[in-house]
Amino acid sequence: MTKIPAAASLLVLPPSAQPLSAAARAYNLQLTRIDKLKSQLAELDALGQLHRQELHGAIDPLRRQLAQGQRELALALDGFLQGKELSRGQCDTARAVLCQIARHLVESGGPAGEGMRELHDRHSPRTLAQIKQDA
């Protein structure tokens, strides 16, 4: 016969003092790892936000400068098209470039696009309204 231990020899441990099984230790390790990864993601997100703000701060003035340069180029091409310095082929090329730049400036909006609709429509066989309607 097997001997049954006496009730007095049973020891009751609180849950915090009981040893964890291997699976429970692995689970807790993964939870710790997940918490660390979440904090790293939050840190990367904050760095990304800061980078985007700095990038916009650096790029926006350059975009405005580009738009202003394109506007000046379109106006210069308009001046050349008014004169007699360009050959027929050069006029066709200048007209195509002028219309492309003017259309881009109008679609982009902003102060550089002011007056570009009229400039485009004056040199293009199709107005911007007709092009928009066709699209």
Backbone as CSV, one residue per row, in Angstrom:
resi,resn,N_x,N_y,N_z,CA_x,CA_y,CA_z,C_x,C_y,C_z
1,MET,0.796,-1.179,0.000,0.000,0.000,0.000,0.849,1.257,0.000
2,THR,0.301,2.277,-0.699,1.021,3.544,-0.716,0.568,4.392,0.435
3,LYS,1.497,5.091,0.921,1.220,5.937,2.060,0.693,7.291,1.570
4,ILE,-0.402,7.748,2.092,-1.005,9.037,1.730,-0.431,10.084,2.673
5,PRO,0.067,11.181,2.126,0.644,12.196,3.013,-0.429,12.814,3.905
6,ALA,0.008,13.185,5.011,-0.902,13.793,5.984,-1.253,15.197,5.530
7,ALA,-2.428,15.643,5.883,-2.913,16.970,5.499,-2.013,18.058,6.047
8,ALA,-1.374,17.819,7.124,-0.511,18.819,7.733,0.732,19.055,6.891
9,SER,1.102,18.070,6.077,2.313,18.240,5.288,2.067,19.001,3.984
10,LEU,0.818,19.274,3.637,0.511,20.050,2.429,0.831,21.519,2.687
11,LEU,1.459,22.112,1.724,1.852,23.511,1.848,1.124,24.306,0.766
12,VAL,0.445,25.327,1.133,-0.283,26.180,0.191,0.537,27.448,-0.008
13,LEU,0.883,27.694,-1.281,1.658,28.884,-1.617,0.751,29.911,-2.295
14,PRO,0.982,31.189,-2.022,0.218,32.213,-2.738,0.599,32.151,-4.221
15,PRO,-0.271,32.651,-5.138,0.006,32.567,-6.580,1.332,33.200,-6.985
16,SER,1.736,34.266,-6.319,2.978,34.937,-6.693,4.206,34.118,-6.312
17,ALA,4.094,33.237,-5.352,5.237,32.453,-4.902,5.342,31.113,-5.610
18,GLN,4.338,30.743,-6.350,4.379,29.458,-7.048,5.327,29.562,-8.235
19,PRO,6.124,28.572,-8.470,7.040,28.628,-9.619,6.251,28.544,-10.927
20,LEU,6.723,29.311,-11.930,6.041,29.337,-13.232,6.489,28.152,-14.074
21,SER,5.592,27.688,-14.882,5.945,26.617,-15.808,6.790,27.203,-16.932
22,ALA,7.409,26.343,-17.720,8.235,26.809,-18.837,7.393,27.594,-19.832
23,ALA,6.184,27.145,-20.091,5.304,27.845,-21.035,4.935,29.225,-20.504
24,ALA,4.679,29.333,-19.215,4.326,30.622,-18.624,5.509,31.583,-18.671
25,ARG,6.721,31.073,-18.431,7.914,31.925,-18.506,8.132,32.413,-19.947
26,ALA,7.928,31.532,-20.931,8.074,31.915,-22.334,7.030,32.957,-22.717
27,TYR,5.811,32.786,-22.230,4.726,33.735,-22.499,5.083,35.108,-21.924
28,ASN,5.542,35.126,-20.672,5.918,36.395,-20.038,7.081,37.058,-20.774
29,LEU,8.022,36.258,-21.272,9.136,36.796,-22.041,8.639,37.463,-23.319
30,GLN,7.677,36.821,-23.989,7.122,37.394,-25.218,6.336,38.678,-24.924
31,LEU,5.629,38.725,-23.814,4.906,39.949,-23.428,5.886,41.099,-23.203
32,THR,6.995,40.800,-22.552,8.017,41.815,-22.321,8.588,42.301,-23.657
33,ARG,8.822,41.366,-24.556,9.342,41.702,-25.884,8.355,42.572,-26.660
34,ILE,7.081,42.247,-26.574,6.041,43.037,-27.252,6.006,44.457,-26.705
35,ASP,6.096,44.606,-25.377,6.089,45.944,-24.782,7.289,46.760,-25.256
36,LYS,8.456,46.112,-25.354,9.650,46.809,-25.828,9.482,47.237,-27.281
37,LEU,8.927,46.358,-28.123,8.709,46.697,-29.526,7.693,47.829,-29.675
38,LYS,6.661,47.836,-28.841,5.675,48.934,-28.883,6.331,50.264,-28.552
39,SER,7.206,50.269,-27.568,7.869,51.524,-27.209,8.815,51.965,-28.326
40,GLN,9.484,51.006,-28.971,10.357,51.354,-30.092,9.544,51.910,-31.265
41,LEU,8.379,51.335,-31.537,7.515,51.848,-32.603,7.046,53.269,-32.303
42,ALA,6.692,53.516,-31.061,6.257,54.863,-30.679,7.396,55.863,-30.869
43,GLU,8.610,55.439,-30.523,9.777,56.301,-30.687,10.042,56.577,-32.170
44,LEU,9.941,55.548,-33.002,10.131,55.725,-34.447,9.056,56.626,-35.041
45,ASP,7.826,56.487,-34.572,6.746,57.337,-35.060,7.023,58.802,-34.729
46,ALA,7.497,59.055,-33.518,7.824,60.428,-33.123,8.962,60.980,-33.984
47,LEU,9.971,60.151,-34.254,11.072,60.590,-35.117,10.582,60.856,-36.538
48,GLY,9.667,60.015,-37.022,9.106,60.209,-38.362,8.340,61.517,-38.462
49,GLN,7.563,61.826,-37.446,6.812,63.094,-37.436,7.765,64.285,-37.471
50,LEU,8.813,64.213,-36.668,9.799,65.297,-36.633,10.495,65.443,-37.987
51,HIS,10.835,64.317,-38.594,11.497,64.350,-39.903,10.580,64.967,-40.957
52,ARG,9.296,64.586,-40.962,8.361,65.151,-41.936,8.224,66.656,-41.759
53,GLN,8.184,67.122,-40.519,8.072,68.558,-40.287,9.304,69.296,-40.805
54,GLU,10.480,68.755,-40.528,11.706,69.395,-40.998,11.802,69.354,-42.521
55,LEU,11.370,68.244,-43.109,11.398,68.115,-44.562,10.481,69.137,-45.215
56,HIS,9.271,69.279,-44.692,8.347,70.274,-45.256,8.903,71.685,-45.081
57,GLY,9.545,71.920,-43.958,10.136,73.237,-43.736,11.225,73.561,-44.740
58,ALA,11.958,72.537,-45.176,13.039,72.754,-46.136,12.533,72.744,-47.575
59,ILE,11.529,71.928,-47.875,11.073,71.732,-49.254,10.098,72.824,-49.705
60,ASP,9.228,73.282,-48.834,8.204,74.249,-49.243,8.781,75.533,-49.861
61,PRO,9.822,76.133,-49.273,10.383,77.322,-49.940,10.950,77.003,-51.323
62,LEU,11.522,75.811,-51.468,12.061,75.421,-52.778,10.947,75.215,-53.790
63,ARG,9.824,74.668,-53.349,8.682,74.499,-54.258,8.148,75.847,-54.723
64,ARG,8.057,76.799,-53.793,7.592,78.143,-54.169,8.567,78.797,-55.146
65,GLN,9.865,78.604,-54.901,10.883,79.160,-55.783,10.794,78.522,-57.174
66,LEU,10.575,77.212,-57.232,10.421,76.520,-58.514,9.200,77.043,-59.264
67,ALA,8.082,77.181,-58.571,6.866,77.669,-59.214,7.068,79.082,-59.746
68,GLN,7.762,79.916,-58.976,8.015,81.285,-59.431,8.923,81.276,-60.660
69,GLY,9.928,80.396,-60.676,10.805,80.282,-61.839,10.055,79.786,-63.068
70,GLN,9.145,78.846,-62.871,8.340,78.351,-63.987,7.436,79.454,-64.522
71,ARG,6.895,80.253,-63.620,6.041,81.371,-64.039,6.842,82.360,-64.897
72,GLU,8.054,82.670,-64.425,8.898,83.604,-65.174,9.260,83.031,-66.548
73,LEU,9.514,81.717,-66.600,9.828,81.077,-67.880,8.632,81.148,-68.824
74,ALA,7.435,80.896,-68.311,6.237,80.961,-69.152,6.031,82.374,-69.689
75,LEU,6.245,83.357,-68.842,6.086,84.747,-69.292,7.159,85.121,-70.317
76,ALA,8.388,84.608,-70.125,9.457,84.881,-71.096,9.141,84.221,-72.434
77,LEU,8.629,82.998,-72.403,8.252,82.319,-73.641,7.136,83.083,-74.346
78,ASP,6.197,83.613,-73.569,5.123,84.416,-74.151,5.710,85.632,-74.870
79,GLY,6.707,86.264,-74.254,7.361,87.413,-74.892,8.051,87.019,-76.189
80,PHE,8.723,85.879,-76.199,9.380,85.422,-77.429,8.360,85.092,-78.512
81,LEU,7.234,84.537,-78.107,6.207,84.193,-79.095,5.549,85.436,-79.696
82,GLN,5.594,86.552,-78.974,5.039,87.800,-79.495,5.959,88.408,-80.555
83,GLY,7.264,88.153,-80.418,8.236,88.729,-81.352,8.427,87.849,-82.571
84,LYS,9.426,88.213,-83.383,9.694,87.516,-84.637,11.058,86.796,-84.615
85,GLU,11.631,86.608,-83.420,12.968,86.027,-83.334,12.993,84.515,-83.563
86,LEU,11.874,83.838,-83.350,11.843,82.380,-83.401,11.340,81.868,-84.744
87,SER,11.896,80.732,-85.155,11.417,80.098,-86.384,10.073,79.418,-86.091
88,ARG,9.457,78.907,-87.124,8.146,78.236,-86.979,8.262,77.022,-86.048
89,GLY,9.300,76.220,-86.214,9.503,75.048,-85.363,9.778,75.433,-83.920
90,GLN,10.576,76.479,-83.740,10.865,76.969,-82.391,9.603,77.515,-81.728
91,CYS,8.780,78.183,-82.513,7.512,78.704,-81.969,6.614,77.560,-81.509
92,ASP,6.543,76.508,-82.303,5.707,75.364,-81.923,6.210,74.724,-80.627
93,THR,7.528,74.570,-80.525,8.116,73.984,-79.314,7.886,74.900,-78.118
94,ALA,8.140,76.199,-78.289,7.955,77.161,-77.195,6.499,77.197,-76.748
95,ARG,5.590,77.145,-77.715,4.161,77.169,-77.396,3.772,75.928,-76.584
96,ALA,4.285,74.770,-76.984,3.966,73.521,-76.274,4.510,73.561,-74.849
97,VAL,5.734,74.047,-74.686,6.338,74.138,-73.349,5.572,75.139,-72.497
98,LEU,5.254,76.296,-73.090,4.505,77.322,-72.356,3.167,76.765,-71.872
99,CYS,2.448,76.070,-72.737,1.133,75.528,-72.357,1.261,74.475,-71.258
100,GLN,2.299,73.656,-71.350,2.502,72.633,-70.329,2.808,73.262,-68.974
101,ILE,3.695,74.249,-68.956,4.046,74.924,-67.701,2.838,75.658,-67.137
102,ALA,2.123,76.398,-67.982,0.965,77.165,-67.514,-0.106,76.233,-66.947
103,ARG,-0.344,75.128,-67.620,-1.350,74.172,-67.133,-0.944,73.615,-65.777
104,HIS,0.334,73.263,-65.633,0.827,72.737,-64.356,0.658,73.766,-63.239
105,LEU,0.985,75.017,-63.517,0.866,76.059,-62.493,-0.585,76.302,-62.100
106,VAL,-1.491,76.264,-63.072,-2.917,76.447,-62.762,-3.412,75.295,-61.905
107,GLU,-3.036,74.061,-62.265,-3.503,72.888,-61.519,-2.896,72.828,-60.125
108,SER,-1.681,73.344,-59.958,-1.032,73.333,-58.651,-1.624,74.371,-57.711
109,GLY,-2.202,75.399,-58.272,-2.756,76.472,-57.446,-1.634,77.364,-56.934
110,GLY,-1.964,78.220,-56.027,-0.954,79.107,-55.461,-0.817,80.389,-56.256
111,PRO,-0.020,81.300,-55.736,0.110,82.612,-56.378,0.810,82.560,-57.732
112,ALA,1.658,81.556,-57.970,2.366,81.487,-59.248,1.423,81.154,-60.400
113,GLY,0.275,80.575,-60.100,-0.670,80.196,-61.138,-1.589,81.302,-61.592
114,GLU,-1.523,82.448,-60.923,-2.399,83.565,-61.285,-2.074,84.061,-62.684
115,GLY,-3.080,84.165,-63.516,-2.907,84.659,-64.868,-2.422,83.601,-65.847
116,MET,-2.084,82.433,-65.362,-1.567,81.381,-66.247,-2.670,80.732,-67.074
117,ARG,-3.898,80.752,-66.569,-5.017,80.180,-67.335,-5.206,80.964,-68.640
118,GLU,-5.203,82.287,-68.539,-5.373,83.128,-69.722,-4.199,82.958,-70.681
119,LEU,-3.000,82.849,-70.132,-1.814,82.666,-70.955,-1.891,81.337,-71.710
120,HIS,-2.302,80.292,-71.004,-2.449,78.973,-71.639,-3.497,79.039,-72.749
121,ASP,-4.654,79.580,-72.419,-5.760,79.595,-73.377,-5.440,80.445,-74.615
122,ARG,-4.594,81.454,-74.459,-4.216,82.303,-75.579,-3.314,81.544,-76.573
123,HIS,-2.494,80.629,-76.062,-1.531,79.945,-76.925,-1.918,78.515,-77.275
124,SER,-2.930,77.982,-76.656,-3.313,76.591,-76.893,-4.541,76.524,-77.801
125,PRO,-4.612,75.523,-78.679,-5.809,75.381,-79.503,-7.029,74.973,-78.666
126,ARG,-6.794,74.410,-77.501,-7.893,74.005,-76.603,-7.714,74.684,-75.257
127,THR,-8.782,75.244,-74.734,-8.707,75.922,-73.448,-8.618,74.877,-72.330
128,LEU,-8.218,75.344,-71.159,-8.143,74.446,-69.986,-9.528,73.940,-69.615
129,ALA,-10.537,74.759,-69.804,-11.909,74.325,-69.503,-12.315,73.184,-70.434
130,GLN,-11.957,73.264,-71.716,-12.286,72.185,-72.652,-11.521,70.904,-72.306
131,ILE,-10.256,71.054,-71.921,-9.452,69.878,-71.546,-10.043,69.222,-70.314
132,LYS,-10.441,70.044,-69.337,-11.038,69.511,-68.103,-12.357,68.827,-68.405
133,GLN,-13.153,69.414,-69.283,-14.447,68.831,-69.632,-14.252,67.490,-70.329
134,ASP,-13.268,67.378,-71.195,-13.004,66.111,-71.881,-12.561,65.025,-70.915
135,ALA,-11.797,65.425,-69.897,-11.322,64.437,-68.922,-12.481,63.958,-68.069
